[in-house]
Amino acid sequence: MSNLQQWSYAECSARERLAALVDAGSFREFLPPSARQTSPHLEQLGVPCSFDDGIAVGEATLGGHRILVAAQEGEFMGGGVGEVHGAKLTGLLQRALRDKPAAVVVLAESGGVRLHEANAGLIGVSEVMRAVLNVRAAGIPVIFAIGGRNGCFGGMGIVARCADHIIMSDVGRLAMSGPEVIEASHGVEEYDAKDKALVWRSSGGKHRYLLGDCDVLVDDEVAEFKQALLNALQNQVSKPLTLEALEQEHAQLQNRAHLVSLKMDPVEVWRLMGYENPEGIPDAEVADVRAAANHQRRA
């Protein structure tokens, strides 16, 4: 397991991440693959199924803290949310209201709702969103870790921003719409999904951290994600769901909207925010980006 701790988080499967992040031998899965809770929609369409429908959910301990945890499998349909996938995540969150764990941890990797399941997937995401807010209202923190190769887009991107605390790696991505979706809707002139440098500048972990859309930025290492999760549990990262907090966030978004244009390159956004040498941020070390952000926020 010590070797797994040194692995790239992005290159691990959902179950490898679970095995490496929680206390050894503590994970107990609900509805494991042996239960064969597969998608009825994929079967009707003749599309191959996964016996866990692309998500593992269960209970474990992390640093001795009792948690409920879910891990999305990006290798199965890009981590897409369907009816069963969404129901498993919703059920886990609802269980938190009964069991009162220290936190609910979601290892998110998803391109959004499965097109194969359409409305069933959309309903599933809406139920997950409501469950997240109910758990937060009960004072139980919901923590998202984002660092998979498929990013966290679509419905799950929205769900992530409903959470108390987001941990991202520099290779992780978070946005409402994925690059291919934007290009398909508005054309390559608007957004070139093949321009990987642009994609990571505009949705990657460094950009989200500098904008304040994620709370912690880490390197692409399993050990760093684990330490960030332990810190979150120890620091009680639950954020109250109040009207005042919502109005503060809306004010921040309004200020951001006045500051930047939707067509502005992130480098120009960083310049307007006051960061020195914004051109060097994409290639900068994570520690240097964190230091620059801390300096800017104190200024």
PAZAPA-4460 file (N, C-alpha, C; in steps of 0.05 Angstrom, whole numbers, plus 32768, in hexadecimal, padded with zeros to 4 digits):
% residues 299
    n_x    n_y    n_z   ca_x   ca_y   ca_z    c_x    c_y    c_z   seq   type   mol
   8010   7FE8   8000   8000   8000   8000   8011   8019   8000     1      M     A
   8029   8018   800D   803A   802F   800D   8042   8037   7FF1     2      S     A
   8046   8023   7FDF   804D   802A   7FC4   8035   8038   7FB6     3      N     A
   801D   802F   7FBC   8005   803B   7FB0   8003   8059   7FB8     4      L     A
   800B   805F   7FD0   800A   807B   7FDA   801A   808D   7FC8     5      Q     A
   802F   8083   7FBB   8040   8093   7FAA   8036   8095   7F8D     6      Q     A
   8021   8088   7F87   8017   8087   7F6C   800A   80A2   7F64     7      W     A
   8007   80A6   7F4A   7FF7   80BC   7F40   7FDA   80B7   7F46     8      S     A
   7FCD   80CA   7F52   7FB0   80C7   7F58   7FA0   80C4   7F3E     9      Y     A
   7FA7   80D3   7F2A   7F98   80D3   7F11   7F99   80B7   7F04    10      A     A
   7FAF   80A8   7F08   7FB2   808E   7EFB   7FA6   8077   7F0A    11      E     A
   7F9C   807C   7F22   7F90   8067   7F32   7F73   8063   7F2A    12      C     A
   7F69   804B   7F2E   7F4D   8045   7F2A   7F3E   804E   7F43    13      S     A
   7F24   804E   7F42   7F14   8056   7F59   7F1A   8045   7F72    14      A     A
   7F1C   802B   7F6E   7F21   8019   7F85   7F3E   801B   7F8F    15      R     A
   7F51   8021   7F7D   7F6C   8026   7F86   7F6D   803F   7F98    16      E     A
   7F5E   8053   7F90   7F5E   806C   7FA0   7F52   8066   7FBC    17      R     A
   7F3C   8057   7FBC   7F30   8050   7FD6   7F44   8041   7FE8    18      L     A
   7F51   802D   7FDC   7F63   801C   7FEB   7F7A   802D   7FF7    19      A     A
   7F83   8041   7FE7   7F9B   8050   7FF0   7F94   8067   8003    20      A     A
   7F7B   8071   8002   7F75   8089   8011   7F6A   8083   802D    21      L     A
   7F59   806E   802F   7F4D   8068   804A   7F60   8056   805A    22      V     A
   7F5A   8054   8073   7F6A   8042   8085   7F69   8026   807A    23      D     A
   7F80   8018   807B   7F82   7FFD   806F   7F6D   7FEA   807A    24      A     A
   7F5F   7FDD   8068   7F4B   7FC9   8070   7F31   7FD3   807B    25      G     A
   7F2E   7FEE   807B   7F16   7FF9   8088   7EFE   7FFD   8076    26      S     A
   7F02   7FFB   805C   7EEC   8001   8049   7ED8   7FE9   8048    27      F     A
   7EBF   7FEF   804D   7EAA   7FDC   8049   7E96   7FE6   8035    28      R     A
   7E94   7FD8   801E   7E84   7FE2   8008   7E67   7FDB   800A    29      E     A
   7E56   7FEE   8003   7E39   7FEA   8000   7E33   7FE4   7FE3    30      F     A
   7E23   7FD0   7FDE   7E1C   7FC8   7FC2   7E35   7FC4   7FB2    31      L     A
   7E46   7FB1   7FB9   7E5E   7FAB   7FAA   7E58   7F9E   7F8F    32      P     A
   7E6C   7F9A   7F7E   7E67   7F8E   7F64   7E57   7F74   7F65    33      P     A
   7E5B   7F65   7F7B   7E4D   7F4B   7F7E   7E2F   7F4E   7F7F    34      S     A
   7E26   7F66   7F87   7E09   7F6C   7F88   7DFD   7F70   7F6D    35      A     A
   7E0E   7F76   7F59   7E06   7F7A   7F3D   7DEF   7F8D   7F3A    36      R     A
   7DF1   7FA4   7F46   7DDE   7FB9   7F42   7DE6   7FC9   7F29    37      Q     A
   7DDD   7FC0   7F12   7DE6   7FCC   7EF9   7DD0   7FDE   7EEE    38      T     A
   7DD8   7FEE   7EDA   7DC5   8001   7ECE   7DB1   7FF2   7EBC    39      S     A
   7D97   7FF5   7EC1   7D83   7FE9   7EAF   7D82   7FF6   7E93    40      P     A
   7D8A   800F   7E92   7D89   801E   7E79   7D9F   8015   7E66    41      H     A
   7DB7   8010   7E70   7DCD   8007   7E5F   7DC7   7FEC   7E54    42      L     A
   7DBC   7FDB   7E65   7DB5   7FC0   7E5C   7DA1   7FC0   7E45    43      E     A
   7D8D   7FD2   7E47   7D79   7FD4   7E31   7D85   7FDD   7E17    44      Q     A
   7D9A   7FEE   7E1A   7DA7   7FF9   7E02   7DBD   7FE6   7DF7    45      L     A
   7DC2   7FD0   7E05   7DD7   7FBE   7DFD   7DF3   7FC9   7E02    46      G     A
   7DF6   7FDB   7E16   7E0F   7FE7   7E1D   7E1B   7FD7   7E34    47      V     A
   7E35   7FD0   7E34   7E40   7FC1   7E4A   7E3D   7FD0   7E65    48      P     A
   7E37   7FC0   7E7A   7E32   7FCA   7E95   7E4B   7FC5   7EA6    49      C     A
   7E4B   7FD3   7EBD   7E5E   7FCD   7ED2   7E4F   7FC4   7EEB    50      S     A
   7E59   7FAF   7EF8   7E4A   7FA4   7F0E   7E47   7FB7   7F26    51      F     A
   7E58   7FCC   7F27   7E54   7FE0   7F3C   7E4A   7FFA   7F31    52      D     A
   7E43   7FFA   7F17   7E39   8012   7F08   7E4C   8029   7F0A    53      D     A
   7E66   8023   7F0C   7E7A   8039   7F0A   7E7E   8049   7F23    54      G     A
   7E75   803F   7F3A   7E7A   804D   7F53   7E7B   803A   7F6A    55      I     A
   7E8E   803E   7F7C   7E90   802E   7F94   7E89   803F   7FAC    56      A     A
   7E77   8036   7FBD   7E6E   8046   7FD4   7E70   8034   7FED    57      V     A
   7E76   8041   8004   7E78   8031   801C   7E80   8042   8034    58      G     A
   7E89   8034   8049   7E92   8042   8061   7EAF   8039   8066    59      E     A
   7EBD   804B   8074   7ED9   8045   807A   7EE2   8058   8091    60      A     A
   7EFB   8055   8098   7F07   8069   80AA   7F1F   8075   809B    61      T     A
   7F24   808E   80A2   7F3B   809D   8097   7F48   80AC   80AD    62      L     A
   7F60   80A3   80B5   7F6D   80AE   80CC   7F5E   80A9   80E5    63      G     A
   7F4F   8094   80E6   7F3E   808D   80FD   7F23   809B   80FC    64      G     A
   7F1E   80AD   80EA   7F04   80BA   80E7   7EF1   80A9   80D7    65      H     A
   7ED9   80A5   80E0   7EC6   8094   80D2   7EB9   80A5   80BC    66      R     A
   7EBB   809B   80A3   7EB0   80AA   808C   7E9F   8098   807B    67      I     A
   7E8E   80A4   806B   7E81   8097   8054   7E90   80A1   803C    68      L     A
   7E94   808F   8028   7EA5   8096   8012   7E9B   808A   7FF8    69      V     A
   7E9E   8099   7FE2   7E96   8090   7FC8   7EAD   8096   7FB5    70      A     A
   7EB1   8084   7FA1   7EC6   8088   7F8D   7EBB   8082   7F72    71      A     A
   7EBB   8095   7F60   7EB1   8091   7F44   7EC7   8085   7F33    72      Q     A
   7EC0   8073   7F22   7ED3   8065   7F10   7ED3   8073   7EF5    73      E     A
   7EE8   8082   7EEF   7EE9   8090   7ED6   7EEC   807E   7EBE    74      G     A
   7EF6   8065   7EC2   7EF9   8053   7EAB   7EDF   8047   7EA2    75      E     A
   7ECA   804A   7EB1   7EB0   8040   7EA8   7E9F   8058   7EA0    76      F     A
   7E9B   805B   7E86   7E8B   8070   7E7A   7E92   808C   7E85    77      M     A
   7EAC   8090   7E89   7EB6   80AA   7E92   7EAC   80B2   7EAD    78      G     A
   7EA4   809F   7EBD   7E99   80A6   7ED7   7E7D   80B2   7ED6    79      G     A
   7E70   80AE   7EBF   7E55   80BA   7EBA   7E40   80B1   7ECE    80      G     A
   7E2E   80C3   7ED5   7E19   80BD   7EE9   7E00   80B3   7EDB    81      V     A
   7DF8   809B   7EE2   7DDE   8091   7ED9   7DCC   808C   7EF1    82      G     A
   7DB6   807E   7EED   7DA2   807B   7F02   7DAD   806D   7F1A    83      E     A
   7DBA   8055   7F16   7DC4   8046   7F2C   7DDC   8053   7F39    84      V     A
   7DEE   805E   7F29   7E05   806C   7F32   7DFD   8083   7F44    85      H     A
   7DEA   8093   7F3B   7DE0   80A9   7F4B   7DD2   80A0   7F64    86      G     A
   7DC3   808B   7F62   7DB4   8081   7F7A   7DC7   8077   7F8F    87      A     A
   7DDD   806A   7F87   7DF1   8061   7F9B   7DFD   8078   7FAA    88      K     A
   7E03   808E   7F9B   7E0F   80A5   7FA8   7DFB   80B3   7FBA    89      L     A
   7DE2   80B6   7FB0   7DCD   80C2   7FC0   7DC8   80B2   7FDA    90      T     A
   7DC7   8097   7FD7   7DC3   8086   7FEE   7DD9   8089   8003    91      G     A
   7DF2   808C   7FF9   7E08   808F   800C   7E05   80A9   801C    92      L     A
   7DFD   80BE   800E   7DF9   80D8   801B   7DE2   80D7   802F    93      L     A
   7DCD   80CA   8027   7DB6   80C7   803A   7DBD   80B7   8052    94      Q     A
   7DCE   80A3   804E   7DD7   8093   8065   7DE7   80A4   8079    95      R     A
   7DF5   80B8   806F   7E04   80C9   8080   7DF2   80D8   8094    96      A     A
   7DDA   80DE   808C   7DC7   80EB   809F   7DC1   80D9   80B6    97      L     A
   7DC1   80BF   80B2   7DBB   80AC   80C7   7DD4   80A5   80D7    98      R     A
   7DEB   80A0   80CA   7E02   8096   80D7   7E14   80AB   80E3    99      D     A
   7E11   80C5   80DA   7E21   80DB   80E4   7E3F   80D6   80E3   100      K     A
   7E4A   80D1   80CB   7E67   80CD   80C9   7E76   80E8   80CD   101      P     A
   7E90   80E6   80CF   7EA0   80FF   80D1   7E9E   810F   80B7   102      A     A
   7E9A   8101   80A0   7E98   810F   8087   7E8E   80FB   8072   103      A     A
   7E85   8106   805C   7E80   80F6   8043   7E95   80FF   802F   104      V     A
   7EA5   80EC   8026   7EBB   80F2   8013   7EB4   80E6   7FF8   105      V     A
   7EB5   80F7   7FE3   7EAF   80EE   7FC8   7EC9   80F1   7FB7   106      V     A
   7ED3   80DB   7FAC   7EE9   80DB   7F9A   7EDE   80DD   7F7E   107      L     A
   7EDB   80F5   7F75   7ECB   80FA   7F5D   7EDC   80F8   7F43   108      A     A
   7ED0   80EB   7F30   7EDC   80EA   7F14   7EC4   80E5   7F02   109      E     A
   7EBB   80F9   7EF4   7EA3   80F6   7EE4   7EA1   810B   7ECE   110      S     A
   7E99   8102   7EB7   7E94   8114   7EA1   7E77   8120   7EA2   111      G     A
   7E67   8117   7EB5   7E4C   8121   7EB8   7E38   810B   7EB5   112      G     A
   7E20   8112   7EAC   7E0B   80FE   7EA9   7E0F   80ED   7E90   113      V     A
   7E09   80D3   7E92   7E0B   80C2   7E7A   7DF6   80C9   7E66   114      R     A
   7DFE   80CD   7E4D   7DEA   80D3   7E39   7DD8   80BC   7E34   115      L     A
   7DE2   80A3   7E3A   7DD1   808B   7E36   7DB9   808B   7E49   116      H     A
   7DBB   8099   7E5F   7DA6   8097   7E74   7D97   80B2   7E77   117      E     A
   7DA0   80C6   7E69   7D92   80E0   7E66   7D84   80E9   7E80   118      A     A
   7D69   80E9   7E7F   7D5A   80F5   7E96   7D5F   80E6   7EB0   119      N     A
   7D62   80CB   7EAE   7D67   80BC   7EC7   7D81   80C5   7ED4   120      A     A
   7D95   80CB   7EC4   7DAE   80D5   7ECF   7DAC   80F1   7EDA   121      G     A
   7D9D   8102   7ECC   7D98   811E   7ED5   7D8A   811E   7EF0   122      L     A
   7D75   810D   7EF2   7D67   810B   7F0B   7D79   8101   7F21   123      I     A
   7D8A   80EE   7F1A   7D9D   80E3   7F2E   7DB0   80F9   7F39   124      G     A
   7DBA   810A   7F27   7DCB   8120   7F30   7DBC   8133   7F42   125      V     A
   7DA4   813A   7F3B   7D94   814C   7F4B   7D90   8141   7F67   126      S     A
   7D8B   8127   7F69   7D87   811A   7F83   7DA1   811A   7F93   127      E     A
   7DB8   8117   7F85   7DD2   8119   7F93   7DD6   8135   7F9E   128      V     A
   7DD0   8149   7F8E   7DD3   8165   7F97   7DC3   816A   7FB0   129      M     A
   7DAA   8162   7FB0   7D99   8167   7FC7   7DA3   8158   7FDF   130      R     A
   7DAD   813F   7FDB   7DB8   8130   7FF1   7DD1   813D   7FFD   131      A     A
   7DE2   8148   7FEC   7DFA   8156   7FF5   7DF2   816D   8007   132      V     A
   7DDF   817D   7FFF   7DD7   8194   800E   7DCA   818B   8029   133      L     A
   7DBB   8176   8028   7DAE   816C   8041   7DC4   8163   8055   134      N     A
   7DD9   8155   804B   7DEE   814C   805C   7DFD   8164   8068   135      V     A
   7E03   8178   8057   7E10   8190   8061   7DFF   819E   8076   136      R     A
   7DE5   81A0   8071   7DD3   81AD   8084   7DD3   819F   809F   137      A     A
   7DD9   8185   809F   7DDB   8176   80B8   7DF5   8179   80C6   138      A     A
   7E07   8189   80BA   7E21   818E   80C7   7E37   817A   80C0   139      G     A
   7E31   8169   80AD   7E45   8154   80A5   7E53   815E   808B   140      I     A
   7E6D   8162   808C   7E7B   816C   8074   7E7B   8158   805D   141      P     A
   7E78   8163   8045   7E7B   8154   802C   7E94   815D   801E   142      V     A
   7EA7   814B   801A   7EC1   8152   8010   7EC5   8144   7FF5   143      I     A
   7ECC   8153   7FE0   7ED2   8149   7FC6   7EF0   8149   7FC0   144      F     A
   7EFA   8133   7FB5   7F15   8131   7FAB   7F14   812D   7F8D   145      A     A
   7F21   813F   7F7E   7F20   813F   7F61   7F3C   813E   7F55   146      I     A
   7F42   8129   7F47   7F5C   8126   7F3B   7F5E   8111   7F26   147      G     A
   7F47   8106   7F1E   7F46   80F1   7F0A   7F4A   80FC   7EEE   148      G     A
   7F51   80EA   7EDB   7F57   80F3   7EC0   7F3F   80FD   7EB1   149      R     A
   7F27   80F5   7EB9   7F0E   80FF   7EAC   7F04   8119   7EB8   150      N     A
   7F10   8123   7ECD   7F07   813C   7ED9   7EED   8138   7EE8   151      G     A
   7EE0   814F   7EEE   7EC6   814F   7EFB   7EB5   8164   7EEE   152      C     A
   7EA4   815B   7EDC   7E95   816D   7ECA   7E77   8167   7ECC   153      F     A
   7E68   8178   7EBE   7E4B   8173   7EBD   7E3E   8174   7ED8   154      G     A
   7E2B   8162   7EDB   7E1C   8160   7EF4   7E2D   815D   7F0D   155      G     A
   7E42   814D   7F0B   7E54   8149   7F22   7E65   8162   7F27   156      M     A
   7E6A   8172   7F12   7E78   818B   7F17   7E67   819E   7F28   157      G     A
   7E4D   819E   7F23   7E3B   81AE   7F33   7E39   81A3   7F4F   158      I     A
   7E37   8188   7F52   7E35   817C   7F6C   7E4E   8183   7F7D   159      V     A
   7E65   8182   7F70   7E7E   8188   7F7E   7E7E   81A4   7F8B   160      A     A
   7E73   81B7   7F7C   7E72   81D2   7F86   7E5C   81D6   7F9C   161      R     A
   7E4C   81C1   7FA0   7E39   81C1   7FB7   7E46   81B7   7FD0   162      C     A
   7E5E   81AC   7FCE   7E6B   81A0   7FE5   7E78   81B5   7FF8   163      A     A
   7E80   81AC   800F   7E8D   81BD   8023   7EAA   81C3   801B   164      D     A
   7EB8   81AF   800F   7ED5   81B1   800C   7EDD   81A1   7FF4   165      H     A
   7EEE   81AE   7FE3   7EF8   81A1   7FCA   7F16   81A0   7FCB   166      I     A
   7F21   8188   7FC6   7F3D   8184   7FC3   7F42   817D   7FA6   167      I     A
   7F55   818B   7F99   7F5B   8185   7F7D   7F79   8183   7F79   168      M     A
   7F81   8173   7F65   7F9D   8172   7F5D   7FA0   8185   7F46   169      S     A
   7FB9   818A   7F3F   7FBF   819C   7F28   7FB6   8190   7F0E   170      D     A
   7FB3   8176   7F0D   7FA9   8169   7EF3   7F8B   8164   7EF4   171      V     A
   7F7E   8169   7F0B   7F61   8166   7F0C   7F54   817D   7EFD   172      G     A
   7F3B   8178   7EF5   7F2B   818D   7EE7   7F0F   818E   7EF3   173      R     A
   7F04   81A6   7EF4   7EEA   81AA   7EFF   7EDC   81C0   7EEF   174      L     A
   7EC4   81BA   7EE5   7EB4   81CE   7ED6   7E98   81C3   7ED3   175      A     A
   7E86   81D5   7ECB   7E6A   81CC   7EC6   7E69   81BC   7EAC   176      M     A
   7E76   81C6   7E97   7E76   81B8   7E7D   7E92   81B0   7E75   177      S     A
   7E94   8198   7E6B   7EAE   818E   7E61   7EB6   819B   7E47   178      G     A
   7ED0   819A   7E41   7EDA   81A7   7E29   7ECC   819F   7E0F   179      P     A
   7EC8   8184   7E0C   7EBB   817B   7DF4   7E9E   8184   7DF1   180      E     A
   7E91   8187   7E08   7E75   8191   7E08   7E74   81AE   7DFF   181      V     A
   7E86   81BE   7E0A   7E87   81DA   7E02   7E8D   81DD   7DE4   182      I     A
   7EA1   81CE   7DDB   7EA8   81D0   7DBF   7E91   81C7   7DAD   183      E     A
   7E83   81B1   7DB5   7E6D   81A8   7DA5   7E56   81BC   7DA4   184      A     A
   7E52   81CA   7DB9   7E3C   81DD   7DBB   7E42   81F8   7DAE   185      S     A
   7E5B   8201   7DB1   7E61   821D   7DA8   7E77   821E   7D92   186      H     A
   7E83   8207   7D8B   7E96   8208   7D76   7EB3   8209   7D80   187      G     A
   7EC5   8200   7D70   7EE1   8200   7D77   7EED   821C   7D7B   188      V     A
   7EE0   822F   7D6D   7EEA   824B   7D70   7EE5   8255   7D8D   189      E     A
   7ED0   824B   7D99   7ECA   8253   7DB5   7EDB   8245   7DC9   190      E     A
   7EDF   822B   7DC4   7EEF   821B   7DD7   7EFA   8202   7DC9   191      Y     A
   7F14   8201   7DC6   7F21   81EA   7DB9   7F28   81D5   7DCD   192      D     A
   7F18   81BF   7DCD   7F1C   81AA   7DE1   7F36   819B   7DDD   193      A     A
   7F42   819D   7DC6   7F5C   8190   7DC1   7F73   81A1   7DCB   194      K     A
   7F6E   81B9   7DD3   7F83   81CB   7DDE   7F86   81C4   7DFC   195      D     A
   7F96   81B0   7E02   7F97   81A6   7E1D   7FA2   81BB   7E31   196      K     A
   7FB4   81CC   7E27   7FBE   81E1   7E39   7FA7   81F4   7E40   197      A     A
   7F96   81FB   7E2D   7F7F   820D   7E33   7F6C   81FF   7E46   198      L     A
   7F67   81E5   7E41   7F54   81D6   7E52   7F5D   81D6   7E6F   199      V     A
   7F77   81D1   7E74   7F80   81D0   7E8F   7F82   81ED   7E9B   200      W     A
   7F88   8201   7E8A   7F89   821C   7E95   7F6D   8225   7E9E   201      R     A
   7F58   821C   7E90   7F3D   8226   7E96   7F2D   8215   7EA8   202      S     A
   7F34   81FB   7EAC   7F25   81EA   7EBE   7F36   81DA   7ED1   203      S     A
   7F50   81DD   7ECF   7F62   81CD   7EE0   7F64   81D6   7EFD   204      G     A
   7F71   81C6   7F0D   7F72   81CB   7F29   7F7F   81E5   7F31   205      G     A
   7F94   81EE   7F23   7FA1   8207   7F29   7F8E   821E   7F26   206      K     A
   7F7F   821F   7F0F   7F6C   8235   7F0A   7F56   8235   7F1F   207      H     A
   7F4B   821D   7F25   7F35   821C   7F38   7F3F   8224   7F54   208      R     A
   7F58   821E   7F5B   7F62   8226   7F74   7F66   8244   7F76   209      Y     A
   7F71   8250   7F61   7F76   826D   7F61   7F5C   827C   7F61   210      L     A
   7F47   8272   7F55   7F2D   827F   7F55   7F1E   827A   7F70   211      L     A
   7F27   8267   7F80   7F19   8261   7F99   7F03   824C   7F96   212      G     A
   7F03   823E   7F7F   7EEE   822A   7F7A   7EF6   820F   7F87   213      D     A
   7F0E   820B   7F8F   7F16   81F4   7F9F   7F26   81FE   7FB7   214      C     A
   7F26   81EE   7FCC   7F32   81F7   7FE5   7F4F   81EF   7FE9   215      D     A
   7F56   81D9   7FDD   7F72   81CF   7FE0   7F7C   81C5   7FC5   216      V     A
   7F95   81CD   7FBF   7FA2   81C4   7FA6   7FB9   81B2   7FAE   217      L     A
   7FBA   819A   7FA2   7FCF   8187   7FA8   7FDC   817C   7F8E   218      V     A
   7FF4   8170   7F92   8000   8162   7F7B   7FF1   8149   7F75   219      D     A
   7FF6   813E   7F5D   7FE8   8126   7F54   7FF5   810D   7F62   220      D     A
   7FF1   810B   7F7C   7FFC   80F5   7F8B   7FE7   80EB   7F9F   221      E     A
   7FE3   80D1   7FA1   7FD0   80C6   7FB4   7FD5   80CF   7FD0   222      V     A
   7FEF   80D0   7FD8   7FF6   80D8   7FF3   7FED   80F4   7FF9   223      A     A
   7FEF   8106   7FE6   7FE7   8122   7FEA   7FC9   8124   7FED   224      E     A
   7FBA   8115   7FDE   7F9D   8115   7FE1   7F96   810B   7FFD   225      F     A
   7FA3   80F6   8006   7F9D   80EA   8020   7FA2   80FF   8036   226      K     A
   7FB9   810C   8035   7FBF   8120   8049   7FAB   8137   8049   227      Q     A
   7FA3   813F   8031   7F90   8155   802F   7F75   814D   803B   228      A     A
   7F6D   8134   8036   7F54   812A   8042   7F56   8128   8060   229      L     A
   7F6D   811F   806B   7F71   811E   8088   7F70   813A   8094   230      L     A
   7F7C   814D   8086   7F7B   8169   8090   7F5F   8173   8091   231      N     A
   7F4F   816D   807C   7F33   8176   807B   7F23   816A   8092   232      A     A
   7F27   8151   8098   7F19   8144   80AD   7F21   8150   80C9   233      L     A
   7F3A   8156   80CC   7F44   8161   80E5   7F3B   817E   80E9   234      Q     A
   7F39   818C   80D3   7F32   81A9   80D4   7F15   81AF   80D4   235      N     A
   7F04   819B   80D3   7EE7   819E   80D3   7EDE   81B3   80BE   236      Q     A
   7EDF   81AB   80A5   7EDB   81BE   808F   7EBE   81C3   8088   237      V     A
   7EAB   81BA   8099   7E8F   81BF   8094   7E89   81DD   8092   238      S     A
   7E7B   81E5   807D   7E74   8201   8079   7E56   8204   807D   239      K     A
   7E4D   8216   808E   7E30   8218   8093   7E21   8221   807B   240      P     A
   7E09   8215   8077   7DF8   821D   8061   7DE5   8233   806B   241      L     A
   7DEE   824C   8067   7DDF   8263   8070   7DDA   8276   8059   242      T     A
   7DC7   8287   805C   7DC1   829C   8048   7DD9   82AE   8045   243      L     A
   7DE5   82B5   805C   7DFD   82C7   805B   7E13   82BB   804A   244      E     A
   7E19   82A1   804F   7E2E   8294   8040   7E28   8293   8022   245      A     A
   7E0E   828E   801B   7E06   828D   7FFF   7E09   82A9   7FF2   246      L     A
   7E01   82BE   8001   7E03   82D9   7FF6   7E21   82E1   7FF2   247      E     A
   7E32   82D8   8004   7E4F   82DE   8001   7E5A   82D0   7FE8   248      Q     A
   7E52   82B7   7FE3   7E5C   82A9   7FCB   7E51   82B6   7FB2   249      E     A
   7E38   82BE   7FB2   7E2D   82CC   7F9B   7E3B   82E6   7F95   250      H     A
   7E43   82F5   7FAA   7E51   830E   7FA7   7E6D   8308   7F9B   251      A     A
   7E7A   82F3   7FA3   7E94   82EC   7F97   7E91   82E5   7F7A   252      Q     A
   7E7C   82D7   7F73   7E78   82D0   7F57   7E71   82E8   7F46   253      L     A
   7E62   82FB   7F52   7E5C   8313   7F44   7E75   8324   7F3F   254      Q     A
   7E86   8326   7F52   7E9F   8334   7F4F   7EB0   8327   7F39   255      N     A
   7EB0   830D   7F39   7EC0   82FF   7F24   7EB5   8304   7F08   256      R     A
   7E9A   8305   7F06   7E8D   830A   7EEC   7E94   8326   7EE2   257      A     A
   7E96   8339   7EF4   7E9E   8354   7EEC   7EBB   8356   7EE4   258      H     A
   7ECB   8344   7EF0   7EE8   8346   7EEC   7EF0   833A   7ED2   259      L     A
   7EE3   8325   7EC9   7EED   8316   7EB2   7ED8   8313   7E9D   260      V     A
   7EE1   830E   7E84   7ED0   8306   7E6E   7ED0   82E8   7E6B   261      S     A
   7EBA   82DC   7E62   7EB9   82C0   7E5E   7ECD   82B6   7E49   262      L     A
   7ED5   82C8   7E37   7EE8   82C0   7E22   7F05   82C6   7E29   263      K     A
   7F09   82D0   7E41   7F24   82D8   7E49   7F34   82BF   7E51   264      M     A
   7F4D   82BE   7E47   7F5F   82A8   7E4F   7F64   82A9   7E6D   265      D     A
   7F66   8292   7E7A   7F6B   8292   7E97   7F84   82A1   7E9F   266      P     A
   7F99   82A2   7E8E   7FB1   82B1   7E94   7FAA   82CE   7E99   267      V     A
   7F98   82DA   7E88   7F90   82F5   7E8C   7F7F   82F9   7EA6   268      E     A
   7F70   82E5   7EAC   7F61   82E5   7EC5   7F73   82E7   7EDD   269      V     A
   7F88   82D6   7EDD   7F9B   82D6   7EF3   7FAA   82F1   7EF5   270      W     A
   7FAF   82FD   7EDD   7FBC   8317   7EDE   7FAA   832C   7EEB   271      R     A
   7F91   832C   7EE3   7F7E   833F   7EEF   7F7A   833B   7F0D   272      L     A
   7F7D   8322   7F15   7F7B   831C   7F32   7F93   8324   7F42   273      M     A
   7FA8   832D   7F33   7FC0   8337   7F41   7FD7   8324   7F44   274      G     A
   7FD5   830D   7F37   7FEB   82FA   7F39   8003   8302   7F28   275      Y     A
   801B   8301   7F34   8033   8307   7F25   803A   82EF   7F13   276      E     A
   8045   82F5   7EFC   804E   82E1   7EE9   8038   82CD   7EE3   277      N     A
   8020   82D5   7EDB   800A   82C2   7ED6   8011   82AE   7EC0   278      P     A
   8022   82B6   7EAD   8029   82A4   7E97   8038   828B   7EA1   279      E     A
   8044   828D   7EB9   8053   8276   7EC3   8043   8263   7ED4   280      G     A
   802A   826B   7EDA   801A   825A   7EEC   8015   823E   7EE2   281      I     A
   800E   823A   7EC8   8009   821F   7EBE   8020   820C   7EC3   282      P     A
   8038   8215   7EC2   8050   8204   7EC5   805B   8205   7EE1   283      D     A
   804F   8215   7EF3   805A   8218   7F0E   8054   81FF   7F1F   284      A     A
   8065   81FA   7F33   8061   81E5   7F46   8049   81EB   7F57   285      E     A
   803B   81D6   7F60   8023   81DA   7F70   8029   81EA   7F89   286      V     A
   803F   81E5   7F96   8046   81F4   7FAE   8049   8211   7FA9   287      A     A
   8054   8218   7F91   8058   8234   7F8A   803D   8242   7F84   288      D     A
   802A   8233   7F78   800F   823E   7F73   8001   8243   7F8E   289      V     A
   8003   8230   7FA0   7FF7   8233   7FBA   8003   824C   7FC8   290      R     A
   801D   824F   7FC7   802A   8266   7FD4   8021   8280   7FC8   291      A     A
   801F   8281   7FAD   8016   8299   7FA0   7FF9   82A0   7FA7   292      A     A
   7FE8   828C   7FA9   7FCC   8291   7FB1   7FCA   829B   7FCD   293      A     A
   7FD9   828F   7FDF   7FD9   8298   7FFB   7FE3   82B4   7FFE   294      N     A
   7FF7   82BB   7FEF   8002   82D7   7FF0   7FED   82EA   7FE5   295      H     A
   7FE0   82E3   7FCF   7FCC   82F4   7FC3   7FB4   82F9   7FD5   296      Q     A
   7FAB   82E4   7FE3   7F94   82E6   7FF4   7F9A   82F6   800D   297      R     A
   7FB3   82F7   8015   7FBB   8307   802D   7FBE   8325   8025   298      R     A
   7FC3   8329   800B   7FC8   8345   8002   7FAF   8356   8004   299      A     A
***
